[in-house]
């Protein structure tokens, strides 16, 4: 299949599914840093630390597998469709846009909550969190909030 031809809907659906799973695994990896910081304050149990480290390792493997699947599927699209997320199938375009809408809305909601956090004593509770950890967790929430509606709507299409 030439890169200039539009791929069939099944190929596009596989690409959208693998990019959603990739987004979900990247989101969980990014947010696990924040959760491990929270759990370190609550408990000094080394078992929790081991479980978190194993989860990060497993998610890293899943991320590598789906990164290779997504990058292989990207070569079947023309460049404009790949970078802009325009699919030839109208329903897949709808699913992709819904994912982006949810990601934008949830990220804006989280950022507004963080802006207003000075009023509720939240700033004192989060004093030990670095800006890098907070940025990673917000980025992780954004990846997760894109992936979940896409996976849900793709599952609904199969039924």
N, CA, C and O atoms as a GROMACS GRO file, in nm:
protein
  636
    1UNK      N    1   0.085  -0.117   0.000
    1UNK     CA    2   0.000   0.000   0.000
    1UNK      C    3   0.090   0.123   0.000
    1UNK      O    4   0.180   0.136   0.083
    2UNK      N    5   0.064   0.209  -0.090
    2UNK     CA    6   0.144   0.331  -0.102
    2UNK      C    7   0.105   0.431   0.006
    2UNK      O    8  -0.011   0.436   0.046
    3UNK      N    9   0.200   0.512   0.054
    3UNK     CA   10   0.170   0.607   0.160
    3UNK      C   11   0.071   0.715   0.120
    3UNK      O   12   0.012   0.780   0.206
    4UNK      N   13   0.050   0.735  -0.010
    4UNK     CA   14  -0.042   0.840  -0.053
    4UNK      C   15  -0.187   0.793  -0.060
    4UNK      O   16  -0.279   0.874  -0.058
    5UNK      N   17  -0.208   0.662  -0.068
    5UNK     CA   18  -0.343   0.609  -0.070
    5UNK      C   19  -0.400   0.609   0.069
    5UNK      O   20  -0.328   0.592   0.167
    6UNK      N   21  -0.530   0.629   0.078
    6UNK     CA   22  -0.590   0.622   0.211
    6UNK      C   23  -0.610   0.476   0.249
    6UNK      O   24  -0.655   0.396   0.166
    7UNK      N   25  -0.578   0.440   0.372
    7UNK     CA   26  -0.588   0.301   0.414
    7UNK      C   27  -0.733   0.261   0.438
    7UNK      O   28  -0.822   0.346   0.447
    8UNK      N   29  -0.755   0.132   0.448
    8UNK     CA   30  -0.890   0.086   0.475
    8UNK      C   31  -0.927   0.115   0.620
    8UNK      O   32  -0.838   0.136   0.702
    9UNK      N   33  -1.056   0.117   0.652
    9UNK     CA   34  -1.099   0.150   0.789
    9UNK      C   35  -1.048   0.054   0.895
    9UNK      O   36  -1.027   0.094   1.009
   10UNK      N   37  -1.027  -0.073   0.859
   10UNK     CA   38  -0.976  -0.168   0.958
   10UNK      C   39  -0.833  -0.132   1.000
   10UNK      O   40  -0.799  -0.141   1.118
   11UNK      N   41  -0.751  -0.090   0.904
   11UNK     CA   42  -0.615  -0.047   0.936
   11UNK      C   43  -0.617   0.078   1.022
   11UNK      O   44  -0.539   0.090   1.117
   12UNK      N   45  -0.706   0.170   0.989
   12UNK     CA   46  -0.718   0.292   1.069
   12UNK      C   47  -0.766   0.262   1.210
   12UNK      O   48  -0.720   0.323   1.306
   13UNK      N   49  -0.859   0.167   1.223
   13UNK     CA   50  -0.909   0.130   1.355
   13UNK      C   51  -0.799   0.065   1.438
   13UNK      O   52  -0.787   0.092   1.557
   14UNK      N   53  -0.720  -0.021   1.376
   14UNK     CA   54  -0.607  -0.082   1.447
   14UNK      C   55  -0.507   0.024   1.492
   14UNK      O   56  -0.454   0.018   1.603
   15UNK      N   57  -0.483   0.122   1.406
   15UNK     CA   58  -0.390   0.229   1.441
   15UNK      C   59  -0.445   0.312   1.557
   15UNK      O   60  -0.372   0.346   1.649
   16UNK      N   61  -0.574   0.345   1.553
   16UNK     CA   62  -0.636   0.424   1.660
   16UNK      C   63  -0.636   0.345   1.791
   16UNK      O   64  -0.611   0.402   1.897
   17UNK      N   65  -0.663   0.215   1.785
   17UNK     CA   66  -0.661   0.132   1.905
   17UNK      C   67  -0.521   0.125   1.966
   17UNK      O   68  -0.505   0.140   2.087
   18UNK      N   69  -0.421   0.102   1.882
   18UNK     CA   70  -0.285   0.092   1.936
   18UNK      C   71  -0.235   0.226   1.987
   18UNK      O   72  -0.160   0.230   2.085
   19UNK      N   73  -0.275   0.337   1.925
   19UNK     CA   74  -0.233   0.467   1.978
   19UNK      C   75  -0.306   0.500   2.108
   19UNK      O   76  -0.250   0.568   2.193
   20UNK      N   77  -0.428   0.452   2.125
   20UNK     CA   78  -0.500   0.474   2.251
   20UNK      C   79  -0.438   0.392   2.364
   20UNK      O   80  -0.423   0.442   2.476
   21UNK      N   81  -0.402   0.268   2.336
   21UNK     CA   82  -0.337   0.185   2.439
   21UNK      C   83  -0.200   0.244   2.473
   21UNK      O   84  -0.160   0.244   2.589
   22UNK      N   85  -0.129   0.292   2.372
   22UNK     CA   86  -0.001   0.358   2.396
   22UNK      C   87  -0.019   0.482   2.484
   22UNK      O   88   0.059   0.505   2.576
   23UNK      N   89  -0.120   0.560   2.455
   23UNK     CA   90  -0.148   0.679   2.534
   23UNK      C   91  -0.184   0.642   2.678
   23UNK      O   92  -0.141   0.709   2.772
   24UNK      N   93  -0.261   0.536   2.695
   24UNK     CA   94  -0.299   0.493   2.829
   24UNK      C   95  -0.177   0.447   2.909
   24UNK      O   96  -0.163   0.481   3.027
   25UNK      N   97  -0.089   0.370   2.847
   25UNK     CA   98   0.028   0.322   2.919
   25UNK      C   99   0.125   0.436   2.951
   25UNK      O  100   0.184   0.437   3.059
   26UNK      N  101   0.142   0.531   2.860
   26UNK     CA  102   0.227   0.647   2.888
   26UNK      C  103   0.166   0.729   3.001
   26UNK      O  104   0.238   0.777   3.089
   27UNK      N  105   0.035   0.745   3.000
   27UNK     CA  106  -0.032   0.819   3.107
   27UNK      C  107  -0.014   0.755   3.242
   27UNK      O  108   0.009   0.824   3.341
   28UNK      N  109  -0.025   0.622   3.248
   28UNK     CA  110  -0.005   0.554   3.376
   28UNK      C  111   0.140   0.562   3.423
   28UNK      O  112   0.166   0.575   3.543
   29UNK      N  113   0.234   0.554   3.331
   29UNK     CA  114   0.375   0.568   3.370
   29UNK      C  115   0.400   0.706   3.428
   29UNK      O  116   0.469   0.720   3.529
   30UNK      N  117   0.345   0.808   3.364
   30UNK     CA  118   0.368   0.944   3.412
   30UNK      C  119   0.300   0.971   3.547
   30UNK      O  120   0.354   1.044   3.629
   31UNK      N  121   0.183   0.913   3.569
   31UNK     CA  122   0.114   0.938   3.695
   31UNK      C  123   0.164   0.849   3.809
   31UNK      O  124   0.143   0.881   3.926
   32UNK      N  125   0.229   0.738   3.776
   32UNK     CA  126   0.281   0.652   3.883
   32UNK      C  127   0.388   0.722   3.965
   32UNK      O  128   0.406   0.690   4.083
   33UNK      N  129   0.459   0.815   3.907
   33UNK     CA  130   0.559   0.891   3.982
   33UNK      C  131   0.492   0.970   4.095
   33UNK      O  132   0.542   0.973   4.207
   34UNK      N  133   0.379   1.031   4.063
   34UNK     CA  134   0.305   1.107   4.164
   34UNK      C  135   0.246   1.014   4.270
   34UNK      O  136   0.252   1.045   4.389
   35UNK      N  137   0.190   0.901   4.227
   35UNK     CA  138   0.130   0.807   4.322
   35UNK      C  139   0.235   0.743   4.411
   35UNK      O  140   0.208   0.716   4.528
   36UNK      N  141   0.354   0.719   4.358
   36UNK     CA  142   0.459   0.664   4.443
   36UNK      C  143   0.503   0.767   4.547
   36UNK      O  144   0.540   0.730   4.658
   37UNK      N  145   0.500   0.895   4.511
   37UNK     CA  146   0.531   1.000   4.609
   37UNK      C  147   0.426   1.003   4.720
   37UNK      O  148   0.459   1.017   4.837
   38UNK      N  149   0.298   0.990   4.682
   38UNK     CA  150   0.191   0.987   4.783
   38UNK      C  151   0.203   0.865   4.873
   38UNK      O  152   0.188   0.876   4.994
   39UNK      N  153   0.230   0.749   4.814
   39UNK     CA  154   0.240   0.627   4.893
   39UNK      C  155   0.364   0.627   4.982
   39UNK      O  156   0.364   0.565   5.088
   40UNK      N  157   0.469   0.696   4.940
   40UNK     CA  158   0.590   0.704   5.023
   40UNK      C  159   0.562   0.784   5.150
   40UNK      O  160   0.620   0.755   5.254
   41UNK      N  161   0.476   0.884   5.142
   41UNK     CA  162   0.439   0.960   5.260
   41UNK      C  163   0.349   0.880   5.354
   41UNK      O  164   0.358   0.894   5.476
   42UNK      N  165   0.263   0.798   5.298
   42UNK     CA  166   0.169   0.723   5.378
   42UNK      C  167   0.234   0.602   5.443
   42UNK      O  168   0.212   0.574   5.561
   43UNK      N  169   0.315   0.532   5.367
   43UNK     CA  170   0.371   0.407   5.417
   43UNK      C  171   0.518   0.396   5.376
   43UNK      O  172   0.558   0.439   5.268
   44UNK      N  173   0.596   0.338   5.463
   44UNK     CA  174   0.736   0.313   5.431
   44UNK      C  175   0.757   0.166   5.396
   44UNK      O  176   0.870   0.117   5.399
   45UNK      N  177   0.651   0.098   5.362
   45UNK     CA  178   0.655  -0.044   5.330
   45UNK      C  179   0.728  -0.064   5.198
   45UNK      O  180   0.693  -0.002   5.097
   46UNK      N  181   0.828  -0.150   5.197
   46UNK     CA  182   0.904  -0.174   5.075
   46UNK      C  183   0.826  -0.258   4.975
   46UNK      O  184   0.861  -0.260   4.857
   47UNK      N  185   0.723  -0.328   5.020
   47UNK     CA  186   0.640  -0.406   4.929
   47UNK      C  187   0.567  -0.316   4.831
   47UNK      O  188   0.556  -0.348   4.713
   48UNK      N  189   0.516  -0.205   4.879
   48UNK     CA  190   0.447  -0.110   4.792
   48UNK      C  191   0.544  -0.054   4.688
   48UNK      O  192   0.509  -0.040   4.571
   49UNK      N  193   0.663  -0.023   4.732
   49UNK     CA  194   0.764   0.028   4.639
   49UNK      C  195   0.797  -0.076   4.533
   49UNK      O  196   0.812  -0.042   4.415
   50UNK      N  197   0.809  -0.201   4.573
   50UNK     CA  198   0.838  -0.308   4.478
   50UNK      C  199   0.724  -0.325   4.378
   50UNK      O  200   0.748  -0.345   4.259
   51UNK      N  201   0.601  -0.317   4.426
   51UNK     CA  202   0.485  -0.330   4.337
   51UNK      C  203   0.481  -0.216   4.236
   51UNK      O  204   0.455  -0.238   4.118
   52UNK      N  205   0.508  -0.095   4.282
   52UNK     CA  206   0.509   0.021   4.192
   52UNK      C  207   0.621   0.006   4.088
   52UNK      O  208   0.600   0.036   3.971
   53UNK      N  209   0.738  -0.039   4.131
   53UNK     CA  210   0.848  -0.057   4.037
   53UNK      C  211   0.818  -0.166   3.935
   53UNK      O  212   0.852  -0.152   3.818
   54UNK      N  213   0.752  -0.273   3.978
   54UNK     CA  214   0.713  -0.378   3.885
   54UNK      C  215   0.608  -0.327   3.787
   54UNK      O  216   0.612  -0.359   3.668
   55UNK      N  217   0.513  -0.246   3.837
   55UNK     CA  218   0.411  -0.190   3.749
   55UNK      C  219   0.472  -0.097   3.644
   55UNK      O  220   0.432  -0.098   3.528
   56UNK      N  221   0.569  -0.017   3.685
   56UNK     CA  222   0.637   0.071   3.590
   56UNK      C  223   0.710  -0.010   3.485
   56UNK      O  224   0.708   0.024   3.367
   57UNK      N  225   0.777  -0.118   3.527
   57UNK     CA  226   0.848  -0.203   3.432
   57UNK      C  227   0.751  -0.268   3.333
   57UNK      O  228   0.776  -0.270   3.213
   58UNK      N  229   0.639  -0.322   3.384
   58UNK     CA  230   0.539  -0.385   3.296
   58UNK      C  231   0.479  -0.282   3.200
   58UNK      O  232   0.461  -0.311   3.082
   59UNK      N  233   0.449  -0.165   3.250
   59UNK     CA  234   0.395  -0.060   3.163
   59UNK      C  235   0.497  -0.014   3.060
   59UNK      O  236   0.461   0.021   2.948
   60UNK      N  237   0.624  -0.015   3.098
   60UNK     CA  238   0.729   0.021   3.002
   60UNK      C  239   0.735  -0.079   2.888
   60UNK      O  240   0.752  -0.041   2.772
   61UNK      N  241   0.721  -0.208   2.919
   61UNK     CA  242   0.720  -0.312   2.816
   61UNK      C  243   0.598  -0.294   2.724
   61UNK      O  244   0.610  -0.302   2.602
   62UNK      N  245   0.480  -0.271   2.785
   62UNK     CA  246   0.359  -0.249   2.705
   62UNK      C  247   0.376  -0.126   2.616
   62UNK      O  248   0.335  -0.127   2.500
   63UNK      N  249   0.438  -0.021   2.670
   63UNK     CA  250   0.460   0.100   2.593
   63UNK      C  251   0.551   0.073   2.474
   63UNK      O  252   0.524   0.122   2.364
   64UNK      N  253   0.657  -0.003   2.494
   64UNK     CA  254   0.747  -0.035   2.382
   64UNK      C  255   0.677  -0.117   2.275
   64UNK      O  256   0.697  -0.093   2.156
   65UNK      N  257   0.596  -0.213   2.316
   65UNK     CA  258   0.525  -0.297   2.219
   65UNK      C  259   0.428  -0.213   2.138
   65UNK      O  260   0.425  -0.223   2.015
   66UNK      N  261   0.348  -0.130   2.204
   66UNK     CA  262   0.250  -0.051   2.131
   66UNK      C  263   0.313   0.066   2.057
   66UNK      O  264   0.256   0.115   1.959
   67UNK      N  265   0.428   0.112   2.101
   67UNK     CA  266   0.501   0.214   2.025
   67UNK      C  267   0.548   0.156   1.892
   67UNK      O  268   0.542   0.224   1.789
   68UNK      N  269   0.595   0.033   1.894
   68UNK     CA  270   0.636  -0.030   1.769
   68UNK      C  271   0.516  -0.056   1.678
   68UNK      O  272   0.525  -0.038   1.557
   69UNK      N  273   0.404  -0.099   1.736
   69UNK     CA  274   0.283  -0.121   1.655
   69UNK      C  275   0.231   0.008   1.595
   69UNK      O  276   0.191   0.012   1.478
   70UNK      N  277   0.232   0.116   1.675
   70UNK     CA  278   0.183   0.243   1.626
   70UNK      C  279   0.275   0.300   1.520
   70UNK      O  280   0.227   0.354   1.420
   71UNK      N  281   0.404   0.288   1.539
   71UNK     CA  282   0.495   0.343   1.440
   71UNK      C  283   0.492   0.262   1.310
   71UNK      O  284   0.508   0.320   1.202
   72UNK      N  285   0.470   0.132   1.318
   72UNK     CA  286   0.454   0.053   1.196
   72UNK      C  287   0.326   0.091   1.123
   72UNK      O  288   0.325   0.098   1.000
   73UNK      N  289   0.219   0.115   1.198
   73UNK     CA  290   0.093   0.153   1.135
   73UNK      C  291   0.096   0.293   1.076
   73UNK      O  292   0.018   0.324   0.986
   74UNK      N  293   0.185   0.376   1.126
   74UNK     CA  294   0.193   0.514   1.078
   74UNK      C  295   0.244   0.522   0.935
   74UNK      O  296   0.217   0.619   0.866
   75UNK      N  297   0.317   0.422   0.890
   75UNK     CA  298   0.371   0.426   0.755
   75UNK      C  299   0.265   0.396   0.650
   75UNK      O  300   0.292   0.414   0.531
   76UNK      N  301   0.147   0.352   0.690
   76UNK     CA  302   0.041   0.326   0.592
   76UNK      C  303  -0.043   0.451   0.565
   76UNK      O  304  -0.127   0.450   0.475
   77UNK      N  305  -0.022   0.557   0.641
   77UNK     CA  306  -0.098   0.680   0.624
   77UNK      C  307  -0.016   0.780   0.544
   77UNK      O  308   0.107   0.773   0.539
   78UNK      N  309  -0.088   0.874   0.481
   78UNK     CA  310  -0.011   0.985   0.427
   78UNK      C  311   0.026   1.077   0.542
   78UNK      O  312  -0.037   1.071   0.648
   79UNK      N  313   0.125   1.160   0.523
   79UNK     CA  314   0.180   1.237   0.635
   79UNK      C  315   0.080   1.332   0.697
   79UNK      O  316   0.078   1.349   0.819
   80UNK      N  317   0.000   1.395   0.617
   80UNK     CA  318  -0.096   1.490   0.670
   80UNK      C  319  -0.199   1.421   0.759
   80UNK      O  320  -0.233   1.471   0.866
   81UNK      N  321  -0.248   1.307   0.715
   81UNK     CA  322  -0.346   1.234   0.795
   81UNK      C  323  -0.284   1.182   0.924
   81UNK      O  324  -0.350   1.177   1.027
   82UNK      N  325  -0.158   1.144   0.918
   82UNK     CA  326  -0.091   1.092   1.037
   82UNK      C  327  -0.071   1.202   1.141
   82UNK      O  328  -0.103   1.182   1.258
   83UNK      N  329  -0.020   1.316   1.100
   83UNK     CA  330   0.011   1.423   1.196
   83UNK      C  331  -0.113   1.496   1.244
   83UNK      O  332  -0.116   1.542   1.358
   84UNK      N  333  -0.215   1.508   1.162
   84UNK     CA  334  -0.335   1.581   1.201
   84UNK      C  335  -0.444   1.491   1.257
   84UNK      O  336  -0.544   1.541   1.308
   85UNK      N  337  -0.427   1.361   1.248
   85UNK     CA  338  -0.525   1.269   1.302
   85UNK      C  339  -0.654   1.264   1.224
   85UNK      O  340  -0.761   1.243   1.280
   86UNK      N  341  -0.644   1.283   1.094
   86UNK     CA  342  -0.763   1.277   1.010
   86UNK      C  343  -0.773   1.138   0.949
   86UNK      O  344  -0.684   1.095   0.875
   87UNK      N  345  -0.880   1.070   0.981
   87UNK     CA  346  -0.901   0.936   0.930
   87UNK      C  347  -1.000   0.943   0.815
   87UNK      O  348  -1.085   1.032   0.811
   88UNK      N  349  -0.991   0.848   0.722
   88UNK     CA  350  -1.085   0.847   0.611
   88UNK      C  351  -1.223   0.801   0.656
   88UNK      O  352  -1.324   0.837   0.595
   89UNK      N  353  -1.229   0.721   0.762
   89UNK     CA  354  -1.356   0.676   0.818
   89UNK      C  355  -1.412   0.785   0.910
   89UNK      O  356  -1.344   0.831   1.001
   90UNK      N  357  -1.535   0.824   0.886
   90UNK     CA  358  -1.596   0.935   0.960
   90UNK      C  359  -1.617   0.901   1.108
   90UNK      O  360  -1.600   0.987   1.195
   91UNK      N  361  -1.653   0.778   1.138
   91UNK     CA  362  -1.674   0.739   1.277
   91UNK      C  363  -1.543   0.740   1.356
   91UNK      O  364  -1.542   0.779   1.472
   92UNK      N  365  -1.435   0.696   1.293
   92UNK     CA  366  -1.305   0.700   1.361
   92UNK      C  367  -1.260   0.844   1.384
   92UNK      O  368  -1.197   0.873   1.485
   93UNK      N  369  -1.291   0.933   1.291
   93UNK     CA  370  -1.265   1.076   1.313
   93UNK      C  371  -1.342   1.125   1.434
   93UNK      O  372  -1.289   1.200   1.516
   94UNK      N  373  -1.468   1.084   1.446
   94UNK     CA  374  -1.552   1.123   1.560
   94UNK      C  375  -1.491   1.072   1.691
   94UNK      O  376  -1.484   1.147   1.789
   95UNK      N  377  -1.448   0.947   1.693
   95UNK     CA  378  -1.388   0.890   1.814
   95UNK      C  379  -1.260   0.964   1.852
   95UNK      O  380  -1.239   0.996   1.969
   96UNK      N  381  -1.177   0.992   1.754
   96UNK     CA  382  -1.051   1.062   1.779
   96UNK      C  383  -1.077   1.202   1.833
   96UNK      O  384  -1.010   1.246   1.927
   97UNK      N  385  -1.173   1.272   1.775
   97UNK     CA  386  -1.205   1.407   1.823
   97UNK      C  387  -1.265   1.405   1.963
   97UNK      O  388  -1.238   1.494   2.043
   98UNK      N  389  -1.346   1.304   1.992
   98UNK     CA  390  -1.401   1.291   2.128
   98UNK      C  391  -1.288   1.272   2.229
   98UNK      O  392  -1.291   1.329   2.338
   99UNK      N  393  -1.190   1.192   2.193
   99UNK     CA  394  -1.075   1.173   2.281
   99UNK      C  395  -1.002   1.302   2.307
   99UNK      O  396  -0.965   1.333   2.420
  100UNK      N  397  -0.980   1.379   2.201
  100UNK     CA  398  -0.914   1.509   2.218
  100UNK      C  399  -0.999   1.605   2.300
  100UNK      O  400  -0.945   1.681   2.381
  101UNK      N  401  -1.130   1.604   2.281
  101UNK     CA  402  -1.218   1.692   2.359
  101UNK      C  403  -1.212   1.657   2.507
  101UNK      O  404  -1.200   1.746   2.592
  102UNK      N  405  -1.222   1.529   2.539
  102UNK     CA  406  -1.214   1.488   2.679
  102UNK      C  407  -1.079   1.523   2.740
  102UNK      O  408  -1.072   1.569   2.854
  103UNK      N  409  -0.971   1.502   2.664
  103UNK     CA  410  -0.838   1.534   2.716
  103UNK      C  411  -0.826   1.683   2.745
  103UNK      O  412  -0.772   1.722   2.848
  104UNK      N  413  -0.875   1.765   2.655
  104UNK     CA  414  -0.868   1.909   2.676
  104UNK      C  415  -0.952   1.952   2.795
  104UNK      O  416  -0.906   2.028   2.879
  105UNK      N  417  -1.074   1.902   2.803
  105UNK     CA  418  -1.163   1.943   2.912
  105UNK      C  419  -1.113   1.896   3.048
  105UNK      O  420  -1.116   1.973   3.144
  106UNK      N  421  -1.068   1.773   3.058
  106UNK     CA  422  -1.018   1.723   3.186
  106UNK      C  423  -0.891   1.795   3.228
  106UNK      O  424  -0.875   1.828   3.345
  107UNK      N  425  -0.801   1.821   3.133
  107UNK     CA  426  -0.678   1.892   3.166
  107UNK      C  427  -0.708   2.035   3.210
  107UNK      O  428  -0.648   2.083   3.306
  108UNK      N  429  -0.800   2.102   3.142
  108UNK     CA  430  -0.838   2.236   3.186
  108UNK      C  431  -0.900   2.234   3.325
  108UNK      O  432  -0.872   2.322   3.407
  109UNK      N  433  -0.983   2.135   3.353
  109UNK     CA  434  -1.044   2.122   3.485
  109UNK      C  435  -0.939   2.102   3.594
  109UNK      O  436  -0.946   2.164   3.700
  110UNK      N  437  -0.841   2.016   3.567
  110UNK     CA  438  -0.734   1.991   3.665
  110UNK      C  439  -0.651   2.118   3.686
  110UNK      O  440  -0.615   2.151   3.799
  111UNK      N  441  -0.621   2.188   3.578
  111UNK     CA  442  -0.542   2.310   3.592
  111UNK      C  443  -0.619   2.420   3.666
  111UNK      O  444  -0.560   2.495   3.743
  112UNK      N  445  -0.748   2.429   3.643
  112UNK     CA  446  -0.830   2.527   3.717
  112UNK      C  447  -0.834   2.491   3.865
  112UNK      O  448  -0.826   2.579   3.950
  113UNK      N  449  -0.846   2.362   3.895
  113UNK     CA  450  -0.842   2.320   4.035
  113UNK      C  451  -0.709   2.355   4.100
  113UNK      O  452  -0.705   2.397   4.216
  114UNK      N  453  -0.601   2.338   4.026
  114UNK     CA  454  -0.471   2.373   4.081
  114UNK      C  455  -0.456   2.523   4.100
  114UNK      O  456  -0.392   2.568   4.195
  115UNK      N  457  -0.514   2.601   4.009
  115UNK     CA  458  -0.509   2.746   4.024
  115UNK      C  459  -0.587   2.791   4.147
  115UNK      O  460  -0.545   2.883   4.217
  116UNK      N  461  -0.699   2.727   4.174
  116UNK     CA  462  -0.784   2.764   4.286
  116UNK      C  463  -0.745   2.693   4.416
  116UNK      O  464  -0.812   2.709   4.518
  117UNK      N  465  -0.638   2.615   4.413
  117UNK     CA  466  -0.601   2.535   4.529
  117UNK      C  467  -0.548   2.618   4.645
  117UNK      O  468  -0.541   2.568   4.757
  118UNK      N  469  -0.511   2.742   4.621
  118UNK     CA  470  -0.459   2.825   4.729
  118UNK      C  471  -0.566   2.854   4.834
  118UNK      O  472  -0.534   2.887   4.948
  119UNK      N  473  -0.691   2.842   4.797
  119UNK     CA  474  -0.799   2.876   4.888
  119UNK      C  475  -0.836   2.764   4.984
  119UNK      O  476  -0.899   2.790   5.086
  120UNK      N  477  -0.799   2.640   4.953
  120UNK     CA  478  -0.843   2.528   5.036
  120UNK      C  479  -0.736   2.460   5.116
  120UNK      O  480  -0.762   2.353   5.170
  121UNK      N  481  -0.619   2.514   5.126
  121UNK     CA  482  -0.514   2.450   5.200
  121UNK      C  483  -0.445   2.338   5.123
  121UNK      O  484  -0.364   2.264   5.178
  122UNK      N  485  -0.477   2.327   4.997
  122UNK     CA  486  -0.419   2.223   4.913
  122UNK      C  487  -0.270   2.250   4.888
  122UNK      O  488  -0.192   2.156   4.874
  123UNK      N  489  -0.233   2.377   4.884
  123UNK     CA  490  -0.094   2.414   4.857
  123UNK      C  491  -0.001   2.365   4.967
  123UNK      O  492   0.111   2.323   4.939
  124UNK      N  493  -0.046   2.370   5.093
  124UNK     CA  494   0.037   2.321   5.202
  124UNK      C  495   0.053   2.169   5.197
  124UNK      O  496   0.160   2.117   5.230
  125UNK      N  497  -0.051   2.100   5.156
  125UNK     CA  498  -0.046   1.954   5.149
  125UNK      C  499   0.045   1.908   5.035
  125UNK      O  500   0.107   1.802   5.043
  126UNK      N  501   0.053   1.986   4.930
  126UNK     CA  502   0.133   1.949   4.813
  126UNK      C  503   0.268   2.018   4.811
  126UNK      O  504   0.332   2.027   4.706
  127UNK      N  505   0.313   2.068   4.925
  127UNK     CA  506   0.438   2.145   4.930
  127UNK      C  507   0.559   2.059   4.892
  127UNK      O  508   0.657   2.113   4.841
  128UNK      N  509   0.554   1.930   4.916
  128UNK     CA  510   0.668   1.844   4.886
  128UNK      C  511   0.676   1.798   4.742
  128UNK      O  512   0.774   1.733   4.704
  129UNK      N  513   0.578   1.831   4.662
  129UNK     CA  514   0.576   1.786   4.523
  129UNK      C  515   0.654   1.887   4.439
  129UNK      O  516   0.629   2.007   4.446
  130UNK      N  517   0.746   1.836   4.360
  130UNK     CA  518   0.822   1.925   4.272
  130UNK      C  519   0.736   1.964   4.153
  130UNK      O  520   0.635   1.900   4.123
  131UNK      N  521   0.776   2.068   4.087
  131UNK     CA  522   0.704   2.114   3.968
  131UNK      C  523   0.712   2.010   3.857
  131UNK      O  524   0.617   1.993   3.780
  132UNK      N  525   0.824   1.940   3.849
  132UNK     CA  526   0.840   1.836   3.748
  132UNK      C  527   0.742   1.720   3.771
  132UNK      O  528   0.682   1.670   3.677
  133UNK      N  529   0.727   1.678   3.896
  133UNK     CA  530   0.634   1.570   3.929
  133UNK      C  531   0.491   1.612   3.901
  133UNK      O  532   0.412   1.533   3.850
  134UNK      N  533   0.457   1.735   3.935
  134UNK     CA  534   0.323   1.784   3.909
  134UNK      C  535   0.295   1.794   3.759
  134UNK      O  536   0.186   1.759   3.714
  135UNK      N  537   0.393   1.841   3.683
  135UNK     CA  538   0.376   1.850   3.537
  135UNK      C  539   0.361   1.711   3.475
  135UNK      O  540   0.280   1.693   3.384
  136UNK      N  541   0.439   1.613   3.524
  136UNK     CA  542   0.427   1.476   3.474
  136UNK      C  543   0.290   1.418   3.504
  136UNK      O  544   0.232   1.348   3.421
  137UNK      N  545   0.238   1.446   3.624
  137UNK     CA  546   0.108   1.391   3.659
  137UNK      C  547  -0.003   1.457   3.577
  137UNK      O  548  -0.098   1.389   3.538
  138UNK      N  549   0.007   1.586   3.550
  138UNK     CA  550  -0.094   1.652   3.467
  138UNK      C  551  -0.087   1.599   3.324
  138UNK      O  552  -0.190   1.575   3.261
  139UNK      N  553   0.034   1.580   3.274
  139UNK     CA  554   0.050   1.523   3.140
  139UNK      C  555  -0.004   1.380   3.136
  139UNK      O  556  -0.064   1.339   3.036
  140UNK      N  557   0.019   1.304   3.242
  140UNK     CA  558  -0.035   1.169   3.250
  140UNK      C  559  -0.186   1.167   3.251
  140UNK      O  560  -0.248   1.082   3.187
  141UNK      N  561  -0.247   1.260   3.325
  141UNK     CA  562  -0.393   1.270   3.326
  141UNK      C  563  -0.444   1.304   3.187
  141UNK      O  564  -0.549   1.254   3.145
  142UNK      N  565  -0.371   1.388   3.115
  142UNK     CA  566  -0.412   1.424   2.980
  142UNK      C  567  -0.407   1.301   2.888
  142UNK      O  568  -0.499   1.279   2.810
  143UNK      N  569  -0.300   1.222   2.896
  143UNK     CA  570  -0.291   1.102   2.814
  143UNK      C  571  -0.402   1.002   2.848
  143UNK      O  572  -0.463   0.945   2.758
  144UNK      N  573  -0.426   0.983   2.976
  144UNK     CA  574  -0.530   0.889   3.019
  144UNK      C  575  -0.668   0.936   2.976
  144UNK      O  576  -0.751   0.856   2.931
  145UNK      N  577  -0.694   1.067   2.988
  145UNK     CA  578  -0.827   1.117   2.952
  145UNK      C  579  -0.848   1.119   2.802
  145UNK      O  580  -0.962   1.131   2.757
  146UNK      N  581  -0.743   1.108   2.722
  146UNK     CA  582  -0.761   1.087   2.578
  146UNK      C  583  -0.791   0.939   2.551
  146UNK      O  584  -0.880   0.907   2.472
  147UNK      N  585  -0.717   0.851   2.616
  147UNK     CA  586  -0.724   0.709   2.582
  147UNK      C  587  -0.854   0.643   2.626
  147UNK      O  588  -0.909   0.561   2.552
  148UNK      N  589  -0.904   0.677   2.744
  148UNK     CA  590  -1.022   0.607   2.795
  148UNK      C  591  -1.146   0.625   2.708
  148UNK      O  592  -1.211   0.525   2.677
  149UNK      N  593  -1.183   0.747   2.665
  149UNK     CA  594  -1.300   0.756   2.577
  149UNK      C  595  -1.279   0.689   2.442
  149UNK      O  596  -1.372   0.633   2.385
  150UNK      N  597  -1.156   0.695   2.390
  150UNK     CA  598  -1.130   0.630   2.261
  150UNK      C  599  -1.146   0.479   2.275
  150UNK      O  600  -1.210   0.415   2.191
  151UNK      N  601  -1.090   0.421   2.381
  151UNK     CA  602  -1.104   0.277   2.401
  151UNK      C  603  -1.249   0.239   2.428
  151UNK      O  604  -1.296   0.136   2.380
  152UNK      N  605  -1.320   0.322   2.503
  152UNK     CA  606  -1.462   0.292   2.532
  152UNK      C  607  -1.544   0.298   2.403
  152UNK      O  608  -1.626   0.210   2.379
  153UNK      N  609  -1.524   0.400   2.323
  153UNK     CA  610  -1.602   0.413   2.199
  153UNK      C  611  -1.564   0.307   2.096
  153UNK      O  612  -1.649   0.263   2.018
  154UNK      N  613  -1.438   0.266   2.093
  154UNK     CA  614  -1.400   0.156   2.003
  154UNK      C  615  -1.461   0.025   2.051
  154UNK      O  616  -1.498  -0.059   1.968
  155UNK      N  617  -1.471   0.005   2.181
  155UNK     CA  618  -1.534  -0.116   2.234
  155UNK      C  619  -1.682  -0.115   2.202
  155UNK      O  620  -1.739  -0.219   2.170
  156UNK      N  621  -1.745   0.002   2.211
  156UNK     CA  622  -1.888   0.013   2.181
  156UNK      C  623  -1.916  -0.014   2.035
  156UNK      O  624  -2.024  -0.062   2.000
  157UNK      N  625  -1.819   0.016   1.948
  157UNK     CA  626  -1.837  -0.009   1.806
  157UNK      C  627  -1.836  -0.159   1.777
  157UNK      O  628  -1.905  -0.205   1.686
  158UNK      N  629  -1.759  -0.235   1.854
  158UNK     CA  630  -1.749  -0.379   1.832
  158UNK      C  631  -1.875  -0.453   1.874
  158UNK      O  632  -1.902  -0.562   1.824
  159UNK      N  633  -1.953  -0.395   1.965
  159UNK     CA  634  -2.073  -0.464   2.013
  159UNK      C  635  -2.189  -0.448   1.919
  159UNK      O  636  -2.298  -0.500   1.946
   0.00000   0.00000   0.00000
